[in-house]
Amino acid sequence: MAELSTLARPYAEAAFKRAKETGSSKQWSDSLTFLSLVIQDEALAAIVKNPRVGKQHTAQLILDICQDQIHDEAKNLLKVLIENDKLPLLPQISVMFEQYKADDEGYANVDLYSAYSLTKAEQGKYVAMLEKLLNKKVNASVSVDKSLIGGILAKAGDKVIDGSIKGQLHQLAKRL
């Protein structure tokens, strides 16, 4: 995973820098998200991995699929990734772009996991706590993960806040 991040970082930084220069962060975000979804399709992945299909045909196939869904600069990025055999990095580039965008705009995307469904009041309480802790506005995506047993687990980029019983049991086992 760290290797993917290392390889994807220059592309994500370049895309974000260009988005800032042109004021097109929303377009870039939409294009990268769409491209990530397209290349994760199993049927397309099989075609892309086929050594008989050339880079030019791969690029044309993906561009035909995307048509007007991505802007011209994202098309250029796609061609560069294909030419350099870096197409599998696209989902990671998209994730990193969103992190750069969130940092620049002063918010954090947080995945919040709970062992049970949270009420709106509980969600609000946790979001407020995370906003105070991270010093940023928080966009929380709440999911239920019964394996946590109790408590919550919050992931904001590379920061993990584990207040779950499962996490506490794991820490206790490590100490013993």
C-alpha positions, 0 to 999 in steps of 0.5 A: 500500500505504501508503494502505491502511495509513493508512486501515485503521489507525484501524479496526484500533486501535479493534478491538484496543482493544475486544478488550483492553477485553473480553478477546476478542482471540481472538474478534476475531482469528478473526472478522477472519481469517474476514471477510477470507477471505470478502470476498476470494472472487472471486464475492462481490467481484463482487457487492460491487462491483456498484453495483446491490447496495445497502449494506444487501443487501451487509451482509446477504449477508455476514452470511448467509455468516458466520452464527455464525462472527463475533461481534456486535462484528465484525458491527458493524465489518462494517456500519460498513465497508460503510456507509463504503465501506471494505470492501476494507480488511478484509484490511489491518485483520486484518493490522494487528490481528494485529500489534497483538496480537503486540506486546501479547503479546510475540511477532513473526510472521515470514515466513522465506524460504529458497532451499532447504528448511530442516532443523528445526535450521536453522529453530531457529537462524534463529528463535533469531537473530531472537528475539535481534535482535527481543527477542521470541518469534518465530513463524516461517512458513518458505517456499521462494523459489528466486529468492533464490539462497541465504541467507534473507530475514526479514520481521517486520511492516515490518522486513526482514532480507535475507541473501539472495544476490539481495538482496546482488546488488541492493545491489551493483548499486545501488552501481555 
